[in-house]
Amino acid sequence: MADEERYDTDGDGVTDVVYLDHNGDGYADEVRVDLNGDGVSDYTEYAGPFPTA
């Protein structure tokens, strides 16, 4: 994966999910989720790795 991947999961033009790969191993180390579409992350998961498609 890229160091940062952004996804608009509901098609409203606002990024809803951001995958961040901090250590360059190809897996996301941080996932930020915007639950209400206001452009601000409401939930952040610091764990991993999170394989991305």
N, C-alpha and C positions, 0 to 999 in steps of 0.2 A: 504494500500500500504506500501511498504518498505520506509525507510527514503530517499532512492535514487533509482530511476528506470531509466535505460538507454535503449534506443531503436535505432536500426539501421533500419530506415524506408525504405531505398532504396537498402539494401543488399550489400553495397560496403565495409562493414567491419568497417566503421567509425560511431561512435555514432552521430545520428542526433538530437535526442530529449532527454532531461534529465528532469525528474520530481523530485523535491526536496520537502520533507515534513519536514519543520523546527520545527513545534510545536507538531508533533506526533499525530495529530488528524485523520490520515488516508487519508488526502487530500493534494494534492500538493499545496504548497505555492509559489513556484517559478518554472517556466518552462523556460528552455534554449533551443534554437533552432539553429542548425548549418545549414544555408541555402545553403552553397556552398561546403560542404564536406571537408573542410580543417581542421576539428577538433577543431575549435574555434567557440564559440557561437556568432552568428550574431544578435540574438534577444533574449531578456530576458523579461519575463512577471512576474511582482511581483504583484500578486493579488490572488484571489482564494475565496473559495477553487476550485480546479480543480479536479473533480472526475476522477479517472483512472480505467480502466477496470481490 
